[in-house]
């Protein structure tokens, strides 16, 4: 009902050649730092009548918010669980270590893995059915905390290469097996059914994607 009310409100604005209402956007942290941080100031300047609500979560949480009609748009990784998607950028998982280039085979038990929540969820989702055991890993919520733990010598990390590039560090990079190249896309239930404001936001995100 709240979604319907918002759509009617936006339609009334559109008929008067204005755009208003509320857009709810869910994103993984990488999408917030590399995409939305650049888009939101421009969008708010062009459409001051639109309120943007930003929700951050893991890839699976973002997709579930869309599937449950809690948000209009999302930025998340593949697989997309039947949601429509438009590619924004490519990413991959790499290993990080304080001293050496350490290659990690995720199909083997690794007792000193240090992961952030996004990396953990991405591995479990993308490598589902491949007998991956991360039960001995240390998992924290933020990538910045993960990087600090690895810098202090607490083990080897597995992290998104793009996420690593957003946080200053001097860690040594290695490879991860199986290879995990990942699509990061703008996702929604239906691009054709987006409200006027959400369509403007989607177009602006796609125009300014990497």
C-alpha positions in Angstrom: 0.0 0.0 0.0 2.8 2.4 0.8 4.4 1.6 -2.5 1.1 2.3 -4.3 0.7 5.6 -2.5 4.2 6.6 -3.4 3.6 5.8 -7.1 0.3 7.8 -7.1 2.1 10.7 -5.5 4.9 10.6 -8.2 2.3 10.4 -11.0 0.6 13.6 -9.7 4.0 15.3 -9.7 4.8 14.1 -13.2 1.5 15.5 -14.5 2.7 18.9 -13.3 6.1 18.4 -15.0 7.8 17.7 -11.7 9.2 14.6 -10.1 8.8 13.9 -6.4 8.1 11.2 -3.9 10.5 8.6 -2.3 13.0 6.2 -3.9 14.3 3.4 -1.9 17.7 2.0 -3.1 19.4 -1.0 -1.6 23.1 -1.6 -2.3 26.2 -3.6 -1.3 28.9 -1.4 0.2 30.9 -1.3 -3.0 27.9 0.2 -4.9 27.5 2.9 -2.3 31.2 4.0 -2.4 31.9 3.6 -6.2 28.5 4.5 -7.7 26.0 6.2 -5.5 28.5 8.5 -3.8 28.9 10.1 -7.2 25.3 9.9 -8.4 23.3 11.1 -5.3 24.6 14.7 -5.2 23.8 15.2 -8.9 20.4 13.5 -8.6 19.4 15.5 -5.5 20.3 18.8 -7.3 18.3 17.9 -10.3 15.3 16.5 -8.4 15.0 18.3 -5.1 11.5 17.0 -4.6 12.6 13.4 -4.4 13.6 11.8 -1.1 16.2 9.0 -1.4 16.3 6.3 1.2 19.5 4.3 1.0 19.8 0.8 2.6 23.1 -1.1 2.7 23.4 -4.9 3.0 25.1 -8.0 1.7 24.4 -9.2 -1.8 21.7 -11.6 -0.7 20.1 -9.1 1.6 19.9 -6.5 -1.3 18.2 -9.1 -3.6 15.8 -10.2 -0.9 14.7 -6.6 -0.3 13.8 -6.3 -4.0 12.0 -9.6 -4.0 10.0 -8.5 -1.0 9.2 -5.1 -2.6 10.9 -3.2 0.1 13.0 -1.1 -2.3 12.8 0.2 -5.9 16.3 -0.4 -7.1 19.3 -2.4 -6.0 23.0 -2.7 -6.7 24.3 -6.2 -6.1 26.3 -9.1 -7.5 25.3 -12.1 -9.7 23.4 -14.5 -9.5 20.3 -12.3 -9.7 17.6 -14.7 -8.5 15.3 -13.9 -11.4 15.5 -10.1 -11.0 16.1 -7.9 -14.1 19.6 -6.5 -14.2 21.9 -4.1 -16.2 25.7 -4.5 -15.8 27.6 -1.7 -14.0 31.1 -3.2 -13.6 33.1 -6.4 -13.3 34.9 -7.5 -10.1 36.8 -10.5 -8.8 37.8 -12.0 -5.5 41.5 -11.9 -4.5 43.5 -12.9 -1.5 45.3 -10.4 0.7 48.2 -11.0 3.1 50.5 -8.8 5.2 53.8 -10.3 3.9 53.4 -12.7 0.9 51.3 -13.4 -2.2 49.2 -16.3 -0.8 47.0 -18.3 -3.2 43.8 -19.6 -1.6 41.9 -22.7 -2.7 38.4 -22.3 -1.2 37.7 -26.0 -1.7 40.3 -26.8 1.0 40.0 -26.1 4.7 41.7 -22.8 5.5 42.0 -22.2 9.2 43.3 -18.7 9.1 40.9 -17.0 6.6 39.7 -13.5 7.5 36.5 -12.4 5.8 34.1 -9.6 5.9 30.4 -10.4 5.8 30.0 -9.4 2.1 32.9 -11.6 1.0 31.5 -14.5 3.1 28.0 -14.3 1.6 29.4 -13.9 -1.9 31.5 -17.0 -1.7 28.7 -19.1 -0.2 26.2 -17.9 -2.8 28.5 -18.1 -5.9 30.1 -21.4 -5.0 26.9 -23.1 -3.7 27.1 -26.8 -4.3 30.9 -26.9 -4.4 31.4 -28.2 -0.9 32.9 -25.0 0.5 33.6 -25.0 4.2 34.2 -21.6 5.8 33.4 -22.7 9.3 37.0 -22.1 10.5 37.1 -18.5 9.1 37.0 -15.3 11.1 34.1 -13.1 9.9 33.5 -9.5 10.7 31.0 -7.0 9.3 33.1 -4.3 7.7 35.8 -4.7 5.0 37.8 -2.0 6.7 38.0 -4.2 9.9 38.9 -7.2 7.8 41.8 -5.3 6.2 43.0 -4.1 9.6 42.9 -7.7 10.9 45.1 -8.9 8.0 47.5 -6.0 8.4 48.0 -7.0 12.0 48.9 -10.5 10.9 45.7 -12.4 11.8 45.6 -14.5 8.7 44.9 -14.3 5.0 41.9 -12.4 3.6 39.6 -12.9 0.7 38.0 -9.7 -0.6 36.6 -8.0 -3.6 39.3 -6.4 -5.6 37.3 -3.2 -6.2 36.5 -3.0 -2.5 40.1 -3.3 -1.6 40.9 -0.4 -4.0 38.6 2.0 -2.0 40.5 1.4 1.3 44.2 2.5 1.7 46.4 -0.5 2.4 49.8 -2.0 1.7 48.7 -5.6 1.6 50.1 -8.2 -0.9 47.6 -9.7 -3.3 47.2 -13.3 -4.4 44.8 -15.5 -6.3 41.7 -17.3 -5.3 40.5 -20.7 -6.6 38.0 -21.4 -7.9 38.2 -18.2 -10.0 35.4 -15.8 -8.8 34.8 -13.1 -11.4 31.6 -11.3 -10.4 29.1 -9.0 -12.2 27.9 -6.0 -10.2 24.7 -4.8 -11.7 21.7 -2.4 -11.2 18.8 -4.7 -10.4 15.0 -4.4 -10.0 11.8 -6.3 -10.3 11.1 -4.6 -13.7 12.8 -1.7 -15.4 9.6 -1.0 -17.4 7.5 -0.7 -14.2 9.7 1.7 -12.3 8.1 5.0 -11.1 9.2 8.2 -12.9 11.6 9.1 -10.1 13.1 5.6 -10.0 13.6 5.6 -13.8 15.5 8.9 -13.5 17.7 7.4 -10.8 18.3 4.2 -12.8 19.2 6.2 -15.9 21.7 8.4 -14.0 23.3 5.3 -12.4 23.7 3.6 -15.7 25.1 6.8 -17.4 27.8 7.1 -14.7 28.7 3.5 -14.1 32.4 2.4 -14.4 
